[in-house]
Amino acid sequence: MAQEVAFDVNLIQNSTLDDGGLAGWAPFGSRTTTLSVHSEEDDATLPITMEQQHEHDTVNKPSGRYILVSGRADEKDGLRQAITGALKPRVTYRVAGWVSLGASSPENAAVRVNLAVDGDEGLVECGAVSAEAGRWTEVKGAFRLRTEPHGAAVYVQGAPAGVDVKVMDLRVFATDRKARFRLLKDKTDKMAQEVAFDVNLIQNSTLDDGGLAGWAPFGSRTTTLSVHSEEDDATLPITMEQQHEHDTVNKPSGRYILVSGRADEKDGLRQAITGALKPRVTYRVAGWVSLGASSPENAAVRVNLAVDGDEGLVECGAVSAEAGRWTEVKGAFRLRTEPHGAAVYVQGAPAGVDVKVMDLRVFATDRKARFRLLKDKTDKYIELIKSLQRGGAEVRGIGLQGHVSNPVGQVICDALDKLATTGIPIWFTELDVPEQDVGLRAQDLEVVLREAYAHPAVQGVVLWGFLQGTMWRQNAWLVNADGTVNEAGQMFANLQKEWKTDARGNLDGDGNFKFRGFHGKYFVEVKTATGKQILRTFTVDKGDNNNTTPLVLDLADA
């Protein structure tokens, strides 16, 4: 069917009125409705728009010629044109053009583009705009049909009776979704090329010159910042991090910022992010925090990102910090849109408690490189298992921690397929999926759970917590602190319901009851013809039944 569709070809005849006539167009509605051709005298009022088509940008400039619909006695009056090109079902059609109102029109009025088709579809709404006099408003509509119509016609209607309507360059054309996907892929690849991965966006992170350039106190006027060095190197932790194909040793610099004079838990330090943050890119937040010597046993310290626009305050990570010990920050965030400005904040801990911040970093992570790394890690994991088996060790299970961010189903499946070649059962032993947007969190968690449940080598999944305030990683909880189940928790409950078998029916003449069900333990309630109720349990293990060997349930008591 796709081969029969001519993409990006306008199905409207005489759209730009090149010969100055009205061929193909007709007035619709009241007998007083008339059409006439005019030209826009003021070119400055003609808008110019850019549209990306396939691999290039197209400049959309109106022709300047338009149809004036006048003498309208009813808001339904307008113009029409029959669509002679065949409209195909399940194809997305774009509706585009420009509309305006006559000089004597009210401030603004709704103008609608509709498609009338035969059959069940009837009238299809294709787009609507709020038009006004002296200004051309672009129509950006779309429609899709369920069945192929024998006939169709496009209508432009709306605006109150007596108001003249102007229509310029109306177009109806099929869109090539695959070409659009290729374009989006190219845009994504270009965006990825613009991102400098693993480059710290925080200035003066390690305080090399001993100054506070780039840093500023935030909150109460009493809040001050000062630079210090850790006197006891033994308290500095050393961590290993795998970056691409090699291991990186992360050792703190030993220089830190002391935030003191805090009169409120919101008081802390801030730094503006001067590097451009890109949408749909995962950024890591890392560093170390500690508390002053006179602090309580422990207190929560948070790293937040304030961005302009709809995103507002983005939670990037939180840790339970304590005095005399450096705690590593392991956070992440992802933005939906590109902000014009952003700033990172370190806050938290009760008023009066000093906070220490060392080597704070914000950097973009290269997911493709990470996937290559995971592939290599999987191969090495398999080789480790095989070497243990060659040495005579009995390996009874493979445990995957499952601290997953931004999961990709195919990547998870590929890793499970490789590990399954060992023939050893696999468990997710510490599953959590952090994401600030709870809707995305639900989607991410569903990706992991469905991949795990669908894979025959996976024996089970253990969640690494579910209640807000009790989990190791932030923004991963399924149940809010007040006991309400959030969207991610509801998704989990829905999956549990989906994956439980509830079969009801009657025994056949041979005393058999057939059903499709999952592996696991079953509770059976049987009611006899005499009204007697019998309760039994049985278990369906992997390999049972396969439609050949019946499961026998003893009902001798009946």
DAMOKA-V704551 format. One line per field, one symbol per residue. ss: DSSP state (A for helix, B for strand, O for the rest). psi: psi as a letter, one per 30 degrees, with the letter a starting at -180 (. if undefined). burial: 1 if it has 24 or more other C-alpha atoms within 12 Angstrom, else 0. A space follows every 10 residues. Layout:
ss: ???
psi: ???
burial: ???
This chain:
ss: OAAAOOBOOO OOOOOOOOOO OOOOOBBBOO OOOBBBBBBO OOAAAOOBBB BBBOOBBBBB BOOOBBBBBB OOOOOOOBBB BBOOOOOOOO OOBBBBBBBB BOOOOOOOBB BBBBBBBOOO OOBBBBBBBB BBBOBOBBBB BBBOOOOOOO OBBBBBBBOO OOOOBBBBBB BBBBOOAAAA AAAAAAAAAA AAAAOOBOOO OOOOOOOOOO OOOOOBBBOO OOOBBBBBBO OOAAAOOBBB BBBOOBBBBB BOOOBBBBBB OOOOOOOBBB BBOOOOOOOO OBBBBBBBBB BOOOOOOOBB BBBBBBBOAA AOBBBBBBBB BBBOBOBBBB BBBBOOOOOO OBBBBBBBOO OOOOBBBBBB BBBBOOAAAA AAAAAAAAAA AAAAAAAAAA OOOOOOOBBB OOBBOOOOAA AAAAAAAAAA OOOOOBBBBB BBBOOOOAAA AAAAAAAAAA AAAAOOOBBB BBBOOOBOOO OOOOOOOOBO OOOOBOAAAA AAAAAAAAOO OOOOOOOOOO OOOOOOOOOB BBBBBBBOOO OOBBBBBBBB OOOOOOOOOO OOOOOOOO
psi: eeffkjkgkk fkkheghegg lgkflklkbl ffklklklkj ejfffklklk kjjcglkkkj klffklkkjl gjflffkbll kkjfkkkklg kkkkklakll lleglaellk kkklkkllaf ebkkkflklj llkgkkkkki lllkkeljlf llkkkjaakl kfkkkkkkhk kkkkkjeeee eeeeeeeeee eeffkjkgkk fkkheghegg lgkflklkbl ffklklklkk fjfffklklk kjjcglkkjj klffklkjjl gjflffkbll kkjfkkkklg kkkkklakll lleglaellk kkklkkllaf ebkkkflklj llkgkkkkki lllkkeljlf llkkkjaakl kfkkkkkkhk kklkkjeeee eeeeeeeeee eeeeeeeeef ggkjjflkkk egikkhkkee eeeeeeeeef ffgkkkkjfh kkjkkejfee eeeeeeeeee eeefkffkfl kkkhlfkkfg leklhflfkl fgfkkaeeee eeeeeeeegk kjkkalkafg gkjklkllla kkkkkkklfg gkkkklllkj lkfldhgejl kkjjhff.
burial: 0000101001 1111111000 0100111110 0011111011 0000011000 0000000000 0111111111 1110111111 1110111100 1111111111 1100100111 1111111000 0001111111 1111111111 1111100010 0111111111 1111111111 1111110000 0000000000 0000101101 1111111000 0100111110 0011111011 0000011000 0010000000 0111111111 1110111111 1110111101 1111111111 1100100111 1111111000 1001111111 1111111111 1111100010 0111111111 1111111111 1111111001 1001101100 1100100000 0000000111 0111111110 1110111111 0101111100 1111111101 1111111111 1110111111 1011111100 1111111110 0000011111 1100000000 0000000000 0000000100 0000010000 0000000001 0000000000 00000000
